[in-house]
Amino acid sequence: AGTFDQTTRGAVISSRWIGTASVALTYCRKRNCRVSVKRCIAILDDNEERIIEMQRVLADKFPFFDCHFSRTAPEQIAWLQEHGASAICWCLDHDLEPPASHPTCDPGTGRDVVEFLIGGEAAFPVIVHTTNAHAGLAMMGLLNERRWPAIRVMPYEDLQWIAEAWLPAVRQAIVDAAGDFP
């Protein structure tokens, strides 16, 4: 994770969040260039029904953010390496199944993504949403140990938890990020 400043109307704002604005001009010191970046909620999940429901509630409540869904840990890590500066919030499942199109693929786990994330400085909040209680606790422990802001959501009642527990956690993570990055 690099250091990123956000610029709007000529003023530099040291914040990961600019109100509800969907586009921030980002100066990337690593590449020494100015680019337009739409903030993004990144999600690792392999279940089609959950993905559809997450897309629905996010489009309704946060239409000004892009959403990126990955179905495997390696895909999520690759996306982070390329687009990490745009992340406002990261949501991670743990137990992943191989995609139907690649049944022999190793999808990795949410913990693989956490281990990648904690190799850098905390840059955005992480929500852990897995029914695997032991893996969820382990992921939260790693994130907390490295001082990454993290929220745990335990899925329940098929898809009901997405609107009732997960979406409020996403909102809270975004609001908290506004205070965490002055």
Secondary structure, 3 states (H helix, E strand, C coil): CCCEEEEECCEEECCCCCCCCCEEEEEECCCCEEEEEECEEEEECCCHHHHHHHHHHHHHHCCCCEEEEECCHHHHHHHHHHHHHHEEEEEECCECCCCCCCCCCCCCEHHHHHHHHCCCCCCCCEEEECCCHHHHHHHHHHHHHCCCCEEEECCCCCCHHHHHHHHHHHHHHHHHHHHHCC
